[in-house]
């Protein structure tokens, strides 16, 4: 399937072929720690178990913590 991913931290957007099924698979393929980003599709935060679909537009938003 083909996905388009916007990475907020890197200010980049890429379209690529993806052979996985879930958000967790996507994070593993992109070598992104799940604790450092929120994964968003259509203004909805996705859990790691959510399936992604062909032609999805996904955004990785950086998680900011502090005190």
One Martini backbone bead per residue (centre of mass of N, CA, C, O) as a GRO file, in nm:
protein
   67
    1UNK     BB    1   0.102   0.032   0.011
    2UNK     BB    2   0.027   0.382   0.016
    3UNK     BB    3   0.197   0.645   0.193
    4UNK     BB    4   0.156   0.956   0.373
    5UNK     BB    5   0.413   1.137   0.557
    6UNK     BB    6   0.418   1.364   0.829
    7UNK     BB    7   0.702   1.522   0.989
    8UNK     BB    8   0.720   1.762   1.216
    9UNK     BB    9   1.015   1.756   1.322
   10UNK     BB   10   1.140   1.739   1.007
   11UNK     BB   11   0.974   1.885   0.792
   12UNK     BB   12   0.831   1.625   0.638
   13UNK     BB   13   0.728   1.463   0.322
   14UNK     BB   14   0.624   1.121   0.245
   15UNK     BB   15   0.612   0.870  -0.013
   16UNK     BB   16   0.530   0.516   0.036
   17UNK     BB   17   0.582   0.186   0.071
   18UNK     BB   18   0.367  -0.042   0.260
   19UNK     BB   19   0.356  -0.376   0.432
   20UNK     BB   20   0.190  -0.325   0.661
   21UNK     BB   21  -0.093  -0.263   0.906
   22UNK     BB   22   0.009  -0.083   1.145
   23UNK     BB   23   0.124   0.160   1.339
   24UNK     BB   24   0.348  -0.009   1.460
   25UNK     BB   25   0.475  -0.090   1.190
   26UNK     BB   26   0.539   0.199   1.102
   27UNK     BB   27   0.727   0.277   1.334
   28UNK     BB   28   0.933   0.054   1.285
   29UNK     BB   29   1.008   0.129   0.991
   30UNK     BB   30   1.084   0.440   1.087
   31UNK     BB   31   1.228   0.441   1.364
   32UNK     BB   32   0.998   0.505   1.595
   33UNK     BB   33   0.916   0.608   1.898
   34UNK     BB   34   0.603   0.587   2.045
   35UNK     BB   35   0.674   0.800   2.290
   36UNK     BB   36   0.740   1.062   2.075
   37UNK     BB   37   0.447   1.020   1.934
   38UNK     BB   38   0.176   1.116   1.738
   39UNK     BB   39  -0.080   0.954   1.554
   40UNK     BB   40  -0.238   1.098   1.259
   41UNK     BB   41  -0.585   1.085   1.126
   42UNK     BB   42  -0.814   1.301   1.061
   43UNK     BB   43  -0.776   1.436   1.354
   44UNK     BB   44  -0.684   1.143   1.471
   45UNK     BB   45  -0.578   0.953   1.719
   46UNK     BB   46  -0.370   0.667   1.708
   47UNK     BB   47  -0.331   0.358   1.779
   48UNK     BB   48  -0.110   0.096   1.740
   49UNK     BB   49  -0.358  -0.105   1.643
   50UNK     BB   50  -0.418   0.049   1.403
   51UNK     BB   51  -0.516   0.052   1.086
   52UNK     BB   52  -0.388   0.097   0.771
   53UNK     BB   53  -0.432   0.261   0.450
   54UNK     BB   54  -0.457   0.317   0.145
   55UNK     BB   55  -0.375   0.660   0.105
   56UNK     BB   56  -0.285   0.757   0.359
   57UNK     BB   57  -0.265   1.037   0.591
   58UNK     BB   58   0.011   1.093   0.800
   59UNK     BB   59   0.092   1.216   1.135
   60UNK     BB   60   0.377   1.327   1.318
   61UNK     BB   61   0.370   1.418   1.657
   62UNK     BB   62   0.525   1.575   1.893
   63UNK     BB   63   0.622   1.514   2.216
   64UNK     BB   64   0.572   1.724   2.499
   65UNK     BB   65   0.775   1.780   2.787
   66UNK     BB   66   0.733   1.908   3.127
   67UNK     BB   67   0.740   2.172   3.407
   0.00000   0.00000   0.00000
